[in-house]
Amino acid sequence: MNHIGNGTISKVGVLGGGLMGSGIAQVATQAGFATVVREVSDALAQRARGSVEKSLARGVARGKVTAEASAGALERLVVTARLEELADCDVVIEAVVEDLEVKNALWKELDGLCPPHTIFASNTSSLTIAAMAAATARADRMVGLHFFNPVPLMPLVEVVKTVTTSPETFDRAFAFARALGKEPIAAKDNSGFVVNLLLVPYLLDAITQLERGVASVEDIDRGMTLGTGHPMGPFTLLDFVGLDTIHKIAEIMFDEYRERRYAPPPLLKRMILAGMYGRKSGKGFYDYSQDPPKATPLGL
C-alpha cells in the first residue's frame, strides 16, 4: 500500500490494454500496486496480459528483472472485460483510442461506478484534459498522466493540470508517477503538453523537407542522429510511433492552434491511404521486410 500525497493509492485501474495500456499496467504492478486492466473483450484482455508477460520475460532474460519480481508483478495483475471491476480503484488511467467521444463515454460510466476519492487520469497525447473533465462530475479529480512508449523503459511522465484540477489531485498524481519509478514534469493543459508540442512540428517538418527534396530519408535521419545526438532520426521515429497516430495527433493539434506547422503534410496523408503506417504495418518511410530496413521508394 502506497501513501500518495494526502490519500492512499493501493489499486490502479487501466482502461485499454494495447501498447500503452499494457505498459502502464506493467510499471504499476512492478511498483507494487494491485492493477486491473479492462479491455473490450476477454480475448483482448488476455492479449494484454500476454503482452505484460512477454515484456517481463524479456526483462528477466536481460537481467533487468528478477524471476521473483516478475512472478510477484503478474500475481498483482488482473485483466477483465468488465468495466465494473474498476469500481474500487483509487486511480484509473485511460489509454484507449485517441477519440474524445470514446473516452468521455467511458468516463461518464466510470463516474457513476467509482467512489468520490478515485482520481481519473488520461494518457492522451493531444486531446485536452478539460474536454474530458467536463464530461464528469469530478472535474477537480481529473488529470493527465502522459506516459511515453515503451512505457517500461521511458522514464518521463507529463502530469497535466487543467483549469478544474484541484491542487490535492495534482499533488497526488505527481507523487503517484514518482511511486511508479518515473520522472514526472508538470505540464499545462494545452494540446500536445510539453513534448509533443515541440516534437510533432519537428516530425512534420522532416516530411515536408523530404517532399521538397532537401535530402533523402536516410540522410535526414543520419543528419539528426549524428549532428544533434538524437537516439533516432525523425523518419525512424515516425515509423516507430505509427504514421496514422502522428496524423491523428497533428489533426487534433491543428484544430486546437490553427497554425500551419501542425498541419499534416500531403505525403503523410498519401502514405496512410496506402496502408503504410510504419513498423506495425511492415512499411512506412522504411521497408521492414528487409533486414536491415531500407528506405521505401515514395515516388518523390
C-alpha positions as CSV (number, residue, x, y, z in Angstrom):
1,M,0.0,0.0,0.0
2,N,1.4,3.4,-1.0
3,H,0.6,6.6,0.8
4,I,0.5,9.1,-2.1
5,G,0.0,12.8,-1.1
6,N,-3.0,13.1,1.1
7,G,-4.5,9.8,0.1
8,T,-3.7,6.2,-0.1
9,I,-3.4,4.6,-3.5
10,S,-3.4,0.8,-3.4
11,K,-5.3,-0.2,-6.5
12,V,-4.7,1.0,-10.1
13,G,-7.2,0.7,-13.0
14,V,-6.1,0.9,-16.6
15,L,-8.6,1.4,-19.4
16,G,-7.2,-0.2,-22.5
17,G,-4.7,-3.0,-22.8
18,G,-2.9,-2.0,-26.0
19,L,0.7,-1.0,-26.4
20,M,0.5,1.9,-23.9
21,G,-2.1,0.4,-21.6
22,S,-0.2,-2.9,-21.1
23,G,3.0,-0.9,-20.5
24,I,1.3,1.3,-17.9
25,A,-0.1,-1.8,-16.2
26,Q,3.3,-3.4,-16.1
27,V,5.0,-0.5,-14.4
28,A,2.1,-0.2,-11.9
29,T,2.2,-3.8,-10.9
30,Q,6.0,-3.8,-10.8
31,A,5.8,-0.9,-8.4
32,G,3.7,-3.0,-6.1
33,F,0.2,-1.8,-7.0
34,A,-2.7,-4.2,-7.5
35,T,-3.6,-3.5,-11.1
36,V,-6.7,-4.2,-13.2
37,V,-6.7,-3.8,-16.9
38,R,-10.0,-3.5,-18.7
39,E,-10.4,-4.4,-22.4
40,V,-13.5,-4.6,-24.5
41,S,-13.4,-8.4,-24.8
42,D,-11.9,-11.4,-22.9
43,A,-9.7,-12.2,-25.9
44,L,-8.2,-8.7,-25.9
45,A,-7.9,-8.7,-22.1
46,Q,-5.9,-12.0,-22.3
47,R,-3.7,-10.5,-25.1
48,A,-2.9,-7.6,-22.8
49,R,-1.8,-10.0,-20.1
50,G,0.3,-11.8,-22.6
51,S,2.0,-8.5,-23.6
52,V,2.9,-7.9,-19.9
53,E,4.1,-11.5,-19.5
54,K,6.4,-11.2,-22.6
55,S,7.8,-7.9,-21.6
56,L,8.6,-9.1,-18.1
57,A,10.2,-12.3,-19.6
58,R,12.4,-10.1,-21.7
59,G,13.4,-8.2,-18.6
60,V,14.3,-11.4,-16.8
61,A,16.3,-12.6,-19.8
62,R,18.3,-9.4,-19.8
63,G,18.9,-9.4,-16.1
64,K,16.8,-6.3,-15.5
65,V,14.1,-8.0,-13.6
66,T,14.4,-10.9,-11.2
67,A,12.2,-14.0,-11.7
68,E,10.7,-13.4,-8.3
69,A,9.8,-9.8,-9.1
70,S,8.3,-10.9,-12.4
71,A,6.1,-13.5,-10.7
72,G,5.0,-11.0,-8.0
73,A,4.1,-8.5,-10.6
74,L,1.9,-11.0,-12.5
75,E,0.2,-12.0,-9.3
76,R,-0.9,-8.4,-8.8
77,L,-2.3,-8.2,-12.3
78,V,-5.9,-8.8,-13.2
79,V,-7.3,-8.5,-16.7
80,T,-11.1,-8.2,-17.4
81,A,-13.7,-7.2,-20.0
82,R,-16.0,-5.8,-17.3
83,L,-15.8,-2.1,-16.6
84,E,-17.4,-2.7,-13.1
85,E,-14.1,-4.3,-12.0
86,L,-12.5,-0.8,-11.9
87,A,-15.1,0.4,-9.4
88,D,-12.9,0.1,-6.4
89,C,-9.7,1.6,-7.9
90,D,-8.0,4.6,-6.3
91,V,-6.8,5.9,-9.7
92,V,-8.0,5.0,-13.2
93,I,-5.7,5.7,-16.1
94,E,-7.3,5.8,-19.6
95,A,-5.2,4.6,-22.6
96,V,-7.8,3.9,-25.3
97,V,-8.1,5.2,-28.8
98,E,-7.5,9.0,-29.3
99,D,-11.2,9.7,-29.8
100,L,-12.9,12.2,-27.4
101,E,-16.3,10.6,-27.7
102,V,-15.0,7.1,-26.9
103,K,-13.0,8.4,-23.9
104,N,-15.9,10.5,-22.5
105,A,-18.4,7.7,-22.8
106,L,-16.1,5.6,-20.6
107,W,-15.5,8.4,-18.1
108,K,-19.3,9.1,-17.8
109,E,-19.9,5.4,-17.0
110,L,-17.0,5.2,-14.5
111,D,-18.1,8.4,-12.8
112,G,-21.1,6.5,-11.6
113,L,-19.2,3.4,-10.6
114,C,-16.1,4.8,-8.8
115,P,-16.1,6.3,-5.3
116,P,-15.5,10.0,-4.8
117,H,-11.8,9.7,-4.0
118,T,-10.9,8.0,-7.2
119,I,-8.7,10.1,-9.5
120,F,-9.3,9.9,-13.2
121,A,-6.2,10.3,-15.4
122,S,-5.9,10.2,-19.2
123,N,-2.8,9.1,-21.1
124,T,-3.9,11.3,-24.1
125,S,-1.1,12.8,-26.1
126,S,-3.0,15.5,-27.8
127,L,-6.6,16.0,-26.5
128,T,-7.2,18.4,-23.7
129,I,-7.9,17.2,-20.1
130,A,-10.6,19.9,-19.8
131,A,-12.6,18.3,-22.6
132,M,-12.8,15.1,-20.6
133,A,-13.2,16.7,-17.2
134,A,-16.4,18.4,-18.4
135,A,-17.9,15.0,-19.1
136,T,-17.7,14.0,-15.4
137,A,-19.0,15.2,-12.0
138,R,-15.4,15.1,-10.7
139,A,-13.6,17.7,-12.8
140,D,-11.5,18.5,-9.7
141,R,-10.2,15.0,-9.7
142,M,-9.2,14.8,-13.4
143,V,-5.6,15.0,-14.5
144,G,-3.4,13.9,-17.4
145,L,-0.7,11.3,-16.9
146,H,1.0,11.1,-20.3
147,F,3.5,8.2,-20.5
148,F,5.9,7.6,-23.3
149,N,6.5,4.5,-25.4
150,P,7.8,2.0,-24.5
151,V,6.4,2.7,-21.0
152,P,8.6,0.3,-19.0
153,L,11.8,1.9,-20.5
154,M,10.9,5.6,-20.9
155,P,11.3,7.5,-17.6
156,L,9.2,10.5,-18.4
157,V,5.6,11.2,-17.4
158,E,3.9,14.5,-18.1
159,V,1.5,15.3,-15.3
160,V,-1.2,17.7,-16.7
161,K,-3.2,20.1,-14.6
162,T,-6.3,21.6,-16.2
163,V,-8.3,24.6,-15.0
164,T,-10.5,22.5,-12.8
165,T,-7.9,20.1,-11.3
166,S,-7.5,20.6,-7.5
167,P,-4.0,21.1,-6.1
168,E,-4.5,18.0,-4.0
169,T,-5.3,15.9,-7.0
170,F,-2.3,17.2,-8.9
171,D,0.0,16.6,-6.0
172,R,-1.3,13.0,-5.6
173,A,-0.9,12.3,-9.3
174,F,2.6,13.7,-9.3
175,A,3.6,11.6,-6.3
176,F,1.9,8.6,-7.9
177,A,4.1,9.0,-11.0
178,R,7.1,9.1,-8.8
179,A,5.9,6.0,-7.0
180,L,5.9,4.2,-10.4
181,G,9.6,4.9,-10.7
182,K,9.1,7.6,-13.2
183,E,10.4,11.2,-13.5
184,P,7.3,13.5,-13.7
185,I,7.2,17.0,-15.1
186,A,4.3,19.5,-14.7
187,A,2.5,20.5,-17.9
188,K,-0.3,22.9,-18.7
189,D,-3.4,21.6,-20.4
190,N,-2.6,22.7,-23.9
191,S,-2.9,20.2,-26.8
192,G,0.5,18.4,-27.1
193,F,1.5,19.4,-23.5
194,V,5.3,19.8,-23.5
195,V,6.9,17.1,-25.5
196,N,4.5,16.7,-28.5
197,L,4.1,20.5,-28.7
198,L,7.8,20.6,-29.7
199,L,8.2,17.1,-31.3
200,V,5.2,16.9,-33.7
201,P,6.1,20.1,-35.7
202,Y,9.7,18.7,-36.0
203,L,8.5,15.4,-37.3
204,L,6.0,17.0,-39.7
205,D,8.7,19.4,-41.0
206,A,11.0,16.5,-41.7
207,I,8.3,15.1,-44.0
208,T,7.9,18.5,-45.7
209,Q,11.6,18.8,-46.3
210,L,11.6,15.3,-47.8
211,E,8.8,16.4,-50.1
212,R,10.8,19.4,-51.1
213,G,13.8,17.2,-52.0
214,V,16.2,18.7,-49.3
215,A,17.7,15.2,-48.7
216,S,16.8,11.5,-48.6
217,V,15.1,9.7,-45.8
218,E,18.4,8.1,-44.8
219,D,20.4,11.3,-44.9
220,I,17.9,13.3,-42.9
221,D,17.8,10.5,-40.3
222,R,21.7,10.3,-40.3
223,G,22.0,14.1,-40.0
224,M,19.8,14.3,-36.9
225,T,21.4,11.3,-35.1
226,L,25.0,12.3,-35.9
227,G,24.5,16.1,-35.8
228,T,22.3,16.5,-32.8
229,G,22.7,13.4,-30.8
230,H,19.1,12.2,-31.2
231,P,18.8,8.5,-30.5
232,M,16.9,8.0,-33.8
233,G,16.1,10.2,-36.8
234,P,12.7,11.6,-37.5
235,F,11.7,9.0,-40.1
236,T,12.7,6.1,-37.9
237,L,10.8,7.7,-35.0
238,L,7.7,8.4,-37.2
239,D,7.7,4.7,-38.2
240,F,8.1,3.6,-34.6
241,V,5.2,5.8,-33.3
242,G,2.9,5.0,-36.3
243,L,2.2,7.3,-39.2
244,D,-1.6,7.1,-38.5
245,T,-1.0,8.0,-34.9
246,I,1.1,11.0,-35.8
247,H,-1.5,12.1,-38.4
248,K,-4.3,11.9,-35.8
249,I,-2.3,13.9,-33.2
250,A,-1.4,16.5,-35.8
251,E,-5.0,16.9,-36.8
252,I,-6.1,17.5,-33.2
253,M,-3.3,20.0,-32.6
254,F,-4.0,21.8,-35.8
255,D,-7.7,22.0,-34.8
256,E,-6.6,23.5,-31.5
257,Y,-4.0,26.0,-32.7
258,R,-4.8,26.7,-36.4
259,E,-1.1,27.0,-37.1
260,R,0.4,25.6,-40.3
261,R,3.3,23.8,-38.5
262,Y,0.7,21.4,-37.0
263,A,-0.9,20.6,-40.4
264,P,-0.3,17.0,-41.7
265,P,1.8,17.2,-44.9
266,P,0.2,15.7,-48.1
267,L,2.8,12.9,-48.2
268,L,1.8,11.7,-44.8
269,K,-1.9,11.6,-45.9
270,R,-1.0,9.6,-49.0
271,M,1.1,7.1,-47.1
272,I,-1.8,6.4,-44.7
273,L,-4.2,6.0,-47.6
274,A,-1.8,3.4,-49.0
275,G,-1.8,1.5,-45.6
276,M,1.8,2.5,-44.8
277,Y,1.7,3.0,-41.1
278,G,5.3,2.3,-40.2
279,R,6.7,-0.7,-38.2
280,K,3.3,-2.1,-37.3
281,S,2.2,-2.5,-40.9
282,G,5.7,-3.5,-42.1
283,K,6.2,-0.5,-44.3
284,G,6.4,3.3,-43.7
285,F,9.3,5.5,-44.6
286,Y,11.3,2.3,-44.3
287,D,10.5,-1.2,-45.6
288,Y,10.7,-3.6,-42.7
289,S,10.5,-6.7,-44.8
290,Q,14.3,-6.3,-45.3
291,D,17.0,-6.6,-42.7
292,P,18.3,-4.0,-42.2
293,P,15.3,-2.0,-43.3
294,K,15.7,0.2,-46.4
295,A,14.0,3.4,-47.3
296,T,10.7,2.9,-49.1
297,P,10.6,4.3,-52.7
298,L,7.9,7.0,-52.4
299,G,7.9,8.3,-56.0
300,L,9.3,11.7,-54.9
